[in-house]
Amino acid sequence: MEQATRNKLMGVSVATLATALYKRGLRSQVIQGVHPVRAKGRNMVGPAFTLRYMPAREDRNQLAEFRNPEHPQRVAIETCPEGHVLVMDSRKDARAASAGDILITRLMMRGAAGVVTDGGFRDAATIGDLDIGAYHSRPSSPTNLTLNEAIAINEPIGCGDAPVFPGDIIVGDDDCVIVIPAHLADEIADEAVEMTAYEDFVVDQVKAGATIIGLYPRTKDEHLATFEEWRKANGR
């Protein structure tokens, strides 16, 4: 991902991105049922690096598995590239944790941009204090071995009903998370910046007493000149 694209995506909302994708017929790119462990006041942006869980089989998932240096969960933490977002398909099941604070701390120290699971995190309060974007369904204490087995790294997954391919661009804000197909990232970022400028203009107009009819969405050309004046005045 180009740094310019990353910078643009840092300043737009998931809601705006969802609308831009919807214009292109993509309706299911928001990861459902996840929210920030703690709001950071800034976006999480980075290419997806994925980990897939499957239902655990008891003879394969004893605590001793964590001693295995090739355990996929551990390997994913140690190989997620800098600037990427680790996205975990945890089967939308938060009864067992996808990871805990030690692993997410290691992910942070390795320079990851963030982490997302459609399951839960253990030690969620501690994870919320870390300087990394982290999104889950809810706190969960049992180890993932009780229900899930980490089985595959960096292959296509489903996370919260959204399709995620390795390298897709993940954006999370203080509300939720969206997946942008990699080949669309540059044009979606450009469009979202323009949409955001107009939406900010609309908010100012509404606060000043304007009606939304004809303004949002813009169906009256008279608002275009006012918008251009606003952009010049606000450096947008």
Residue pairs with C-beta under 8 A, 6 or more apart in sequence:
1 46
1 47
1 169
1 182
1 185
2 186
5 169
5 185
5 186
5 189
6 45
6 46
8 189
8 190
8 192
8 193
9 17
9 43
9 45
9 169
9 171
9 180
9 185
9 189
9 192
10 42
10 43
10 45
11 43
11 193
11 196
12 43
12 171
12 189
12 192
12 193
12 195
12 196
13 173
13 175
13 196
14 30
14 171
14 172
14 173
14 175
14 176
14 177
14 178
15 175
16 192
16 195
16 196
16 199
17 29
17 171
17 178
17 180
17 188
17 192
18 29
18 30
18 178
19 195
20 188
20 191
20 192
20 195
21 27
21 29
21 178
21 180
21 184
21 188
24 184
26 181
28 161
28 162
28 163
29 162
29 163
29 178
29 179
29 180
29 181
30 160
30 162
30 176
30 177
30 178
30 179
31 116
31 118
31 135
31 159
31 160
31 161
31 162
31 164
31 176
31 177
31 178
31 179
32 118
32 160
32 161
32 162
33 92
33 118
33 137
33 160
34 116
34 117
34 118
34 135
34 136
34 137
34 159
34 160
34 176
34 177
35 135
35 136
35 137
35 175
35 176
36 133
36 134
36 135
36 172
36 174
37 121
37 124
37 127
37 128
37 134
37 135
37 136
38 127
38 128
38 129
38 134
39 174
40 133
40 174
41 174
43 133
43 171
43 172
43 173
44 85
44 113
44 114
44 133
44 135
44 170
44 171
44 172
44 173
44 177
45 85
45 113
45 169
45 170
45 171
45 172
46 83
46 84
46 85
46 112
46 113
46 114
46 169
46 170
47 81
47 83
47 84
47 85
47 166
47 167
47 168
47 169
47 170
47 182
48 84
48 85
48 87
48 164
48 165
48 166
48 167
48 168
48 169
48 170
48 179
49 76
49 79
49 80
49 81
49 84
49 85
49 86
49 87
49 154
49 166
50 86
50 87
50 88
50 89
50 153
50 154
50 155
50 156
50 157
50 159
50 164
50 166
51 72
51 73
51 76
51 86
51 87
51 88
51 89
51 150
51 152
51 153
51 154
51 157
52 88
52 89
52 150
52 151
52 152
52 153
52 155
52 157
53 88
53 89
53 90
53 91
53 98
53 119
53 144
53 148
53 149
53 150
53 151
54 91
54 148
54 149
54 151
55 91
55 147
55 148
55 149
56 144
56 145
56 146
56 147
56 148
56 149
57 149
60 149
61 145
61 146
61 149
62 145
63 143
63 145
65 71
65 145
66 74
66 145
68 74
71 150
72 150
72 151
72 152
72 153
73 99
73 103
73 144
73 150
74 103
75 153
76 86
76 150
76 153
77 86
77 99
77 103
77 106
77 107
77 110
78 106
78 110
79 153
80 86
80 107
80 110
80 112
82 110
82 111
82 112
83 111
83 112
83 113
84 112
84 113
85 112
85 113
85 114
85 115
85 116
85 133
85 170
85 172
86 107
86 112
86 114
86 115
86 116
87 115
87 116
87 117
87 157
87 159
87 164
87 170
88 98
88 99
88 115
88 116
88 117
88 118
88 119
88 157
88 159
89 118
89 157
89 158
89 159
89 164
90 98
90 117
90 118
90 119
90 120
90 144
90 148
90 159
91 118
91 119
91 148
92 118
92 119
92 137
92 160
92 161
93 119
93 147
93 148
94 119
94 120
94 136
94 137
94 138
94 140
95 120
95 140
95 142
95 146
95 147
96 119
96 120
96 140
96 142
96 143
96 144
96 145
96 146
96 147
96 148
97 119
97 120
97 121
97 122
97 140
97 141
97 142
97 143
97 144
98 117
98 119
98 120
98 121
98 136
98 140
98 144
98 148
99 115
99 117
99 121
99 122
99 144
100 121
100 122
100 123
100 127
101 121
101 122
101 123
101 126
101 127
101 130
102 123
104 115
104 121
104 127
104 130
104 132
104 134
105 130
107 115
107 132
108 130
108 131
108 132
112 132
113 132
113 133
113 170
114 132
114 133
114 134
114 135
114 170
114 172
115 132
115 133
115 134
115 135
116 134
116 135
116 136
116 159
116 170
116 172
116 177
117 135
117 136
117 137
117 159
118 136
118 137
118 159
118 160
119 136
119 137
119 140
119 144
119 148
120 136
120 137
120 138
120 139
120 140
121 127
121 134
121 136
121 139
121 140
122 139
122 140
122 141
122 142
122 143
124 136
124 138
124 139
124 140
125 139
127 134
128 134
133 172
135 172
135 176
135 177
144 150
154 166
155 166
156 163
156 164
156 165
156 166
157 163
157 164
158 164
159 179
160 177
162 178
162 179
163 179
164 170
164 179
165 181
165 182
167 182
168 179
168 180
168 181
168 182
169 179
169 180
169 181
169 182
169 185
170 177
170 178
170 179
170 180
171 177
171 178
171 180
172 178
180 188
197 231
197 236
198 218
198 227
199 216
200 234
200 236
201 226
201 227
201 230
201 231
201 236
202 212
202 215
202 216
204 230
205 215
205 223
205 226
206 212
206 215
206 216
214 220
214 222
214 223
215 223
218 224
218 227
230 236
